[in-house]
Structures are given as C-alpha cells and as structure tokens.
C-alpha cells in the first residue's frame, strides 16, 4: 500500500497537531473527532506515514474562523501534548 507522506511544516507557526490535542481542545474524545472528519465537519488530517496522521495548525485556525465563528481572529485553542499522548 502506498501512502503519500507530507513534508514537515515550512514555519514553526504551522506545526503538526495530534488527534489527542484536538480532542482535548474540543472537549470530546478521539472517536468524536474522527466522526467529525468523516462527516466533513472538520478538515481531514495529513498522512505522515502509514499510521501517523496530523493536522496543521494553520488548517485548524482557518476551520475555526469559518465554521465555529472565530471571526475575531482568535486561533484554534490547542493544548500542548501531554505525556500520555500516543500517535
């Protein structure tokens, strides 16, 4: 099986965000985040390998501004990774 792998972000402001970080920010579980992706309510993550996927911070900021009403320019509220986070 072939997977197109995404290059690292060009700028530090465009860091990779994990599923667990998004779930914590939205106060839901990982399965709910993936259901949102399947429904088209949240952008799809980018493949970084066969089993690793991440979102770009800029992608989430744009989604936050258009869909959830963050028109005031506030970025998507990402929490830093926690020790128990997994891929």
Beta strands, then each sheet from edge to edge (+ up, - down):
strand 1: 16-17
strand 2: 46-47
strand 3: 53-56
sheet 1: 1+ 3- 2+
end
